[in-house]
């Protein structure tokens, strides 16, 4: 009878050891997945920031070009001072 109890105790110990090893592997796999997900999030954030910067540059250049165009029209006498100031104020308020 003692042999059976000893065998059962040894078997239980082996089972616990295997379960612990499996749990450790699962924890490591979970951590690896979390790290990979964090890297993907950071990469996506960098892409979003780059796209936002690209979007802002053309708008600023466009405003500068429009302002230059209005100044040229004013210089040629096609816009009055009031019209120029109104257009300029509208453009600058969009920035």
C-alpha positions in Angstrom: 0.0 0.0 0.0 2.8 2.3 0.8 4.2 1.9 -2.8 0.9 3.1 -4.2 0.9 6.1 -2.0 4.5 6.9 -2.8 3.8 6.5 -6.5 0.7 8.7 -6.3 2.7 11.4 -4.4 5.5 11.3 -7.0 2.9 11.4 -9.8 1.2 14.4 -8.2 4.6 16.1 -7.9 5.4 15.5 -11.5 2.0 16.8 -12.5 2.4 19.9 -10.5 5.9 20.5 -12.0 4.5 20.0 -15.5 1.6 22.3 -14.8 4.0 25.0 -13.4 6.2 24.7 -16.5 3.2 25.0 -18.8 2.0 28.1 -16.8 5.4 29.7 -17.1 5.4 29.1 -20.9 2.0 30.6 -21.2 3.1 33.6 -19.1 6.1 34.1 -21.3 4.0 33.8 -24.5 1.5 36.3 -23.1 4.3 38.8 -22.3 5.8 38.4 -25.8 2.3 39.1 -27.3 1.9 42.1 -25.1 5.3 43.5 -26.1 4.5 42.9 -29.8 1.2 44.6 -29.4 2.9 47.6 -27.7 5.4 47.8 -30.6 2.6 47.8 -33.1 0.7 50.5 -31.2 3.9 52.7 -31.1 4.5 52.2 -34.8 0.9 53.2 -35.6 1.2 56.3 -33.5 4.4 57.3 -35.3 2.5 56.8 -38.6 -0.4 58.9 -37.4 2.0 61.7 -36.3 3.8 61.6 -39.7 0.5 61.8 -41.6 -0.7 64.7 -39.4 2.5 66.6 -40.1 2.2 66.0 -43.8 -1.4 67.2 -43.7 -0.4 70.4 -41.9 2.4 71.4 -44.2 0.4 71.8 -47.4 -2.3 73.8 -45.6 0.2 76.3 -44.3 1.8 76.6 -47.7 -1.6 77.0 -49.3 -2.4 79.9 -46.8 0.9 81.5 -47.6 0.3 81.3 -51.3 -3.2 82.7 -50.9 -2.0 85.6 -48.8 0.7 86.3 -51.5 -2.0 86.2 -54.2 -4.2 88.7 -52.3 -1.2 91.0 -51.8 -0.5 90.9 -55.5 -4.1 91.7 -56.3 -4.0 94.6 -53.8 -0.8 95.9 -55.3 -2.3 95.7 -58.8 -5.3 97.7 -57.6 -7.8 94.9 -58.0 -8.4 94.8 -54.2 -9.1 97.7 -51.9 -7.3 97.9 -48.6 -10.5 96.9 -46.7 -10.9 93.8 -48.9 -7.3 92.8 -48.5 -7.5 93.2 -44.7 -10.7 91.2 -44.5 -9.3 88.4 -46.7 -6.0 88.4 -44.7 -7.9 88.3 -41.4 -10.0 85.4 -42.6 -6.9 83.5 -43.7 -5.0 84.0 -40.5 -8.0 83.0 -38.4 -7.8 79.6 -40.2 -4.3 78.9 -38.9 
